[in-house]
Amino acid sequence: MVKYTVRIVHRTDYLKKDGTAALILQAFIGQTRIRIPLDVFCRPEEFDSGRQQVKLKDSEKTSRINAIINKYRSRAEELFFEARLTATPLSADQFKELLDNRPALGLFADWVESEIDKEKIDRASSTIKSYNTVLKWLRKFKPAMTFSDIHFGMIQDFDRYLKKNGINENGRAKYHRVVRKFVQLALKKGKRLKNPYTDFKFKEVKVERTWLSTAEVEKLVELYNSHDLEDRLHRCLRHFLFQILTSLRVSDLGRMTLENIEGNLLIFSPKKTGNKIVKVPLSDLAKKLIKDRDGRNGKLFAVYTEPVMNRMLKDIAHLAGIKKKITTHVGRHTFGFLYLYMGGKI
């Protein structure tokens, strides 16, 4: 009778520069030894060979690594049990194929996290933030997800999970675009998986853009000049009006300094696109807002985060008697509307 054994081995004879070593799934089929790297690394003192578990300072990472260890040990033992039960010898090649070979064993979310770190140099902070948001949802959905778990059914379940947690159709589409990007990147880098987005399709619902009329902008200017608002709302309105007058995104608004002003122009390179220089003429009102500036160390404004600003804009709209839902994006849309309304050409 063929003897089958399996255990996790820590290759401490090959330490990486950071002091970690690879965890290997080692199996014996008779006298044939099979070693399959799990794409998981830890320090010698972090692995308990007796319990076949890791214990790291990061409890969440500990759970994820132990989950993958348990998954593949259980899968190997299941294959060996079936071979004994049916008295059908299992070859080394069959074992590797049924287990899912090395390229599919890594934790997908951990790999995505490492790729996000690499892209921090090339991407805007807002893009990295959106990547990390999707990563957080992936880990909530399935902490121990491996590359071999990426398939049509999993993506379908992920979509249902997001829907159940209140993510609307456009939000889910945005998240799927990020997951699809990293799936495609994994394929380019030689990971063995199928692209579920070949079959899974997502769509966005067209949202009608909102902008303010000249009369509504005048109401906001009147409210600003009245000085009847509490300080935080007054500051928020100052920032929002400057958006209307310059088309600045929130991410750019907080970056503007006195050095961006040259004569009657605001000159800047948008953080999101970064490959062009934008020159916006400053109106008298824009100059007044700059004069009222609340920034420090040369910055024009001490800008609130976008969610906080959007909450305050809701209160400001109510106080100004504007029934539209105002967000920071409405400021940019209003700039575009006023530009065209006043005869500007695209």
C-alpha positions as CSV (number, residue, x, y, z in Angstrom):
1,M,0.0,0.0,0.0
2,V,1.3,3.5,-0.9
3,K,2.0,5.7,2.1
4,Y,0.8,9.3,1.9
5,T,1.9,12.1,4.3
6,V,1.6,15.9,4.3
7,R,2.9,18.7,6.5
8,I,3.9,22.3,6.3
9,V,7.7,22.9,6.3
10,H,9.4,26.2,7.1
11,R,12.5,26.6,4.8
12,T,14.6,28.4,7.4
13,D,17.8,27.2,5.5
14,Y,16.9,29.9,2.9
15,L,16.3,33.2,4.8
16,K,15.3,36.3,2.9
17,K,17.0,39.7,3.6
18,D,14.1,40.6,5.9
19,G,14.7,37.5,8.0
20,T,11.7,35.6,6.7
21,A,11.5,32.2,5.1
22,A,9.0,30.4,2.8
23,L,6.4,28.0,4.1
24,I,6.3,24.9,1.9
25,L,3.6,22.3,1.6
26,Q,5.6,19.1,1.7
27,A,4.0,15.8,0.7
28,F,5.2,12.2,0.3
29,I,3.6,9.8,-2.0
30,G,5.5,6.6,-1.3
31,Q,9.1,7.6,-1.7
32,T,8.3,10.6,-3.9
33,R,8.7,13.9,-2.2
34,I,6.6,16.9,-3.5
35,R,7.3,20.5,-2.4
36,I,4.9,23.3,-3.2
37,P,5.7,26.9,-2.1
38,L,2.6,28.6,-0.6
39,D,3.9,32.1,-1.4
40,V,3.8,32.8,2.3
41,F,6.7,34.0,4.4
42,C,7.4,34.4,8.1
43,R,10.3,34.6,10.6
44,P,11.5,31.3,12.2
45,E,10.1,32.3,15.6
46,E,6.7,33.0,14.1
47,F,6.0,29.4,13.0
48,D,5.0,26.5,15.3
49,S,6.0,23.4,13.4
50,G,4.1,21.2,16.0
51,R,0.8,23.0,15.7
52,Q,1.5,23.8,12.0
53,Q,0.4,27.4,12.5
54,V,1.9,30.9,12.5
55,K,1.6,33.5,15.1
56,L,2.4,37.1,14.1
57,K,2.1,40.4,15.8
58,D,-0.7,41.3,13.3
59,S,-3.6,39.1,14.3
60,E,-5.5,39.7,11.1
61,K,-2.5,38.5,9.0
62,T,-2.1,35.6,11.3
63,S,-5.7,34.5,10.6
64,R,-5.2,34.9,6.9
65,I,-2.0,32.8,6.7
66,N,-3.3,30.1,9.0
67,A,-6.5,29.9,6.9
68,I,-4.4,29.2,3.7
69,I,-2.3,26.6,5.6
70,N,-5.4,24.8,6.8
71,K,-7.0,25.0,3.4
72,Y,-4.2,23.3,1.6
73,R,-3.4,20.8,4.3
74,S,-7.0,19.8,4.3
75,R,-7.2,19.6,0.5
76,A,-4.1,17.4,0.4
77,E,-5.4,15.1,3.2
78,E,-8.8,14.9,1.3
79,L,-7.0,13.8,-1.9
80,F,-5.0,11.2,0.0
81,F,-8.1,9.9,1.8
82,E,-9.9,9.5,-1.6
83,A,-6.9,7.6,-3.0
84,R,-6.9,5.2,0.0
85,L,-10.7,4.8,-0.1
86,T,-10.8,3.9,-3.8
87,A,-7.5,2.0,-3.7
88,T,-6.4,4.1,-6.7
89,P,-2.8,5.2,-6.5
90,L,-2.2,8.9,-6.8
91,S,0.7,10.1,-8.8
92,A,2.8,13.2,-8.0
93,D,1.6,15.0,-11.1
94,Q,-2.0,14.2,-10.4
95,F,-1.6,15.5,-6.8
96,K,-0.1,18.8,-8.0
97,E,-2.8,19.3,-10.6
98,L,-5.7,18.5,-8.2
99,L,-4.3,20.6,-5.4
100,D,-3.8,23.7,-7.7
101,N,-0.2,24.4,-8.4
102,R,2.0,27.1,-6.9
103,P,1.0,30.1,-9.0
104,A,-2.6,29.8,-7.7
105,L,-1.8,29.4,-4.0
106,G,-1.0,32.9,-2.9
107,L,-3.5,35.1,-1.1
108,F,-5.0,37.4,-3.6
109,A,-5.6,40.3,-1.3
110,D,-2.1,40.2,0.0
111,W,-0.7,40.3,-3.5
112,V,-3.1,43.2,-4.4
113,E,-1.8,45.1,-1.3
114,S,1.8,44.7,-2.5
115,E,0.9,45.9,-6.0
116,I,-0.9,48.9,-4.5
117,D,2.3,49.8,-2.6
118,K,4.3,49.7,-5.9
119,E,1.8,52.0,-7.6
120,K,2.0,54.7,-4.9
121,I,4.8,56.4,-6.9
122,D,2.7,56.6,-10.1
123,R,-0.8,57.1,-8.9
124,A,-2.7,60.0,-7.3
125,S,-3.4,59.6,-3.5
126,S,-7.1,59.5,-4.3
127,T,-6.6,56.6,-6.7
128,I,-4.6,54.7,-4.1
129,K,-7.3,55.4,-1.5
130,S,-10.0,54.0,-3.8
131,Y,-7.8,50.9,-4.4
132,N,-7.4,50.4,-0.6
133,T,-11.2,50.8,-0.1
134,V,-11.8,47.9,-2.5
135,L,-9.1,45.8,-0.9
136,K,-10.8,46.3,2.5
137,W,-14.1,45.1,1.1
138,L,-12.4,42.0,-0.5
139,R,-10.9,41.1,2.8
140,K,-14.2,41.5,4.6
141,F,-15.9,39.3,2.0
142,K,-13.3,36.5,2.0
143,P,-10.1,37.0,4.1
144,A,-8.3,33.9,2.8
145,M,-9.2,34.3,-0.9
146,T,-6.5,32.7,-3.1
147,F,-5.9,33.1,-6.8
148,S,-7.6,29.7,-7.4
149,D,-10.7,31.2,-5.7
150,I,-11.1,33.8,-8.4
151,H,-13.8,32.6,-10.7
152,F,-17.2,33.8,-12.1
153,G,-19.2,32.5,-9.1
154,M,-16.9,34.2,-6.6
155,I,-17.2,37.6,-8.4
156,Q,-21.0,37.1,-8.5
157,D,-21.1,36.4,-4.8
158,F,-18.8,39.5,-4.1
159,D,-21.3,41.7,-6.1
160,R,-24.2,40.3,-4.0
161,Y,-22.2,40.9,-0.8
162,L,-21.6,44.6,-1.8
163,K,-25.3,45.0,-2.7
164,K,-26.3,43.5,0.7
165,N,-24.1,46.0,2.4
166,G,-25.7,49.0,0.7
167,I,-23.3,49.7,-2.1
168,N,-25.3,51.0,-5.1
169,E,-24.9,49.9,-8.7
170,N,-22.4,52.7,-9.6
171,G,-20.4,52.0,-6.5
172,R,-20.2,48.3,-7.3
173,A,-19.2,49.0,-10.8
174,K,-16.3,51.2,-9.5
175,Y,-15.2,48.4,-7.2
176,H,-15.4,45.8,-10.0
177,R,-13.2,48.0,-12.3
178,V,-10.5,47.9,-9.6
179,V,-10.7,44.2,-9.0
180,R,-10.7,43.6,-12.8
181,K,-7.6,45.8,-13.1
182,F,-5.7,43.6,-10.6
183,V,-7.0,40.4,-12.1
184,Q,-5.6,41.5,-15.5
185,L,-2.4,42.6,-13.9
186,A,-2.0,39.2,-12.2
187,L,-2.5,37.4,-15.5
188,K,0.2,39.6,-17.1
189,K,2.6,38.7,-14.3
190,G,2.1,35.0,-14.9
191,K,-0.4,34.1,-12.1
192,R,-2.5,31.1,-13.1
193,L,-6.1,32.0,-12.9
194,K,-9.1,32.6,-15.2
195,N,-10.4,36.1,-15.8
196,P,-14.0,36.0,-14.4
197,Y,-14.8,39.4,-16.0
198,T,-14.8,37.7,-19.4
199,D,-18.3,36.5,-18.4
200,F,-19.3,38.7,-15.5
201,K,-20.5,42.1,-16.8
202,F,-21.3,45.1,-14.6
203,K,-22.9,48.4,-15.6
204,E,-23.3,51.9,-14.4
205,V,-26.5,53.9,-14.1
206,K,-26.2,57.2,-15.8
207,V,-26.5,59.9,-13.2
208,E,-27.8,63.3,-14.1
209,R,-25.2,65.9,-13.2
210,T,-26.2,68.8,-10.9
211,W,-25.0,72.3,-11.1
212,L,-26.1,75.6,-9.6
213,S,-27.7,78.4,-11.5
214,T,-26.4,82.0,-11.4
215,A,-29.2,82.9,-9.0
216,E,-28.3,80.0,-6.7
217,V,-24.6,81.0,-6.8
218,E,-25.6,84.6,-5.9
219,K,-27.5,83.2,-2.9
220,L,-24.3,81.5,-1.7
221,V,-22.2,84.6,-2.2
222,E,-24.8,86.7,-0.3
223,L,-24.8,84.1,2.6
224,Y,-21.0,84.2,2.6
225,N,-20.8,88.0,2.8
226,S,-23.5,88.1,5.5
227,H,-21.0,86.5,8.0
228,D,-24.1,84.9,9.7
229,L,-22.6,81.4,9.4
230,E,-20.7,79.7,12.2
231,D,-17.0,79.6,11.5
232,R,-16.7,76.0,10.2
233,L,-19.6,76.6,7.7
234,H,-18.2,79.9,6.7
235,R,-14.8,78.3,5.9
236,C,-16.5,75.4,4.0
237,L,-18.5,77.9,1.9
238,R,-15.3,79.9,1.1
239,H,-13.7,76.7,-0.2
240,F,-16.8,75.7,-2.2
241,L,-17.1,79.1,-3.8
242,F,-13.5,79.0,-4.8
243,Q,-14.2,75.6,-6.5
244,I,-17.0,77.2,-8.4
245,L,-14.7,80.0,-9.6
246,T,-11.7,77.9,-10.5
247,S,-12.9,74.3,-11.2
248,L,-10.6,72.9,-8.6
249,R,-11.1,69.4,-7.2
250,V,-11.0,69.0,-3.4
251,S,-7.6,67.2,-3.8
252,D,-6.2,70.2,-5.7
253,L,-7.9,72.8,-3.5
254,G,-5.9,71.8,-0.4
255,R,-2.6,71.9,-2.4
256,M,-2.9,75.5,-3.6
257,T,-0.4,78.0,-2.2
258,L,0.5,81.6,-2.8
259,E,3.1,80.4,-5.3
260,N,0.2,79.2,-7.6
261,I,-0.9,82.8,-8.1
262,E,0.8,84.8,-10.8
263,G,-0.8,88.1,-11.4
264,N,-4.5,87.5,-12.2
265,L,-4.0,83.8,-12.8
266,L,-4.2,80.7,-10.7
267,I,-1.7,78.3,-12.3
268,F,-1.6,74.6,-11.3
269,S,-1.1,71.0,-12.5
270,P,-4.1,68.9,-11.5
271,K,-3.1,66.1,-9.2
272,K,-5.4,63.6,-10.8
273,T,-4.1,64.1,-14.4
274,G,-0.8,65.7,-13.6
275,N,0.4,66.0,-17.2
276,K,-0.9,69.5,-18.0
277,I,-0.7,73.0,-16.7
278,V,-4.0,74.8,-16.1
279,K,-4.4,78.6,-16.0
280,V,-7.6,80.0,-14.6
281,P,-8.3,83.8,-14.6
282,L,-9.1,85.0,-11.1
283,S,-12.3,87.1,-10.7
284,D,-12.7,89.8,-8.1
285,L,-14.6,87.4,-5.9
286,A,-11.9,84.7,-6.2
287,K,-9.3,87.3,-5.1
288,K,-11.5,88.3,-2.1
289,L,-11.7,84.6,-1.1
290,I,-7.9,84.4,-1.4
291,K,-7.6,87.5,0.8
292,D,-9.9,85.7,3.4
293,R,-7.7,82.6,3.2
294,D,-7.4,80.3,6.2
295,G,-4.4,78.2,5.2
296,R,-1.0,78.1,7.0
297,N,2.6,78.0,5.7
298,G,1.7,79.6,2.4
299,K,-1.3,77.4,1.6
300,L,-4.5,79.2,0.5
301,F,-7.0,77.1,2.4
302,A,-7.1,74.5,5.3
303,V,-9.5,72.2,3.5
304,Y,-11.8,69.8,5.2
305,T,-12.0,66.2,4.0
306,E,-14.5,65.6,1.2
307,P,-17.1,63.6,3.3
308,V,-17.0,66.3,6.0
309,M,-17.3,69.1,3.4
310,N,-20.2,67.4,1.8
311,R,-22.0,67.1,5.1
312,M,-21.5,70.8,5.8
313,L,-22.6,71.8,2.3
314,K,-25.9,70.1,3.0
315,D,-26.5,72.5,5.9
316,I,-25.3,75.4,3.8
317,A,-27.7,74.6,1.0
318,H,-30.6,74.5,3.5
319,L,-29.6,77.9,5.0
320,A,-29.3,79.4,1.6
321,G,-32.7,78.1,0.5
322,I,-31.3,75.9,-2.2
323,K,-33.2,72.6,-2.6
324,K,-30.5,70.8,-4.7
325,K,-28.1,68.3,-3.1
326,I,-24.8,70.1,-3.1
327,T,-21.5,68.3,-3.0
328,T,-17.9,69.2,-3.8
329,H,-18.4,67.8,-7.3
330,V,-21.3,70.3,-7.9
331,G,-18.7,73.1,-7.6
332,R,-16.8,71.8,-10.6
333,H,-20.0,71.2,-12.6
334,T,-21.1,74.7,-11.8
335,F,-17.8,76.1,-13.1
336,G,-18.4,74.3,-16.3
337,F,-22.0,75.4,-16.6
338,L,-21.1,79.1,-15.9
339,Y,-18.2,78.9,-18.4
340,L,-20.5,77.8,-21.2
341,Y,-23.4,80.0,-20.1
342,M,-21.1,83.0,-20.4
343,G,-20.0,82.1,-23.9
344,G,-16.9,80.0,-23.2
345,K,-15.8,77.4,-25.8
346,I,-14.8,73.9,-24.9
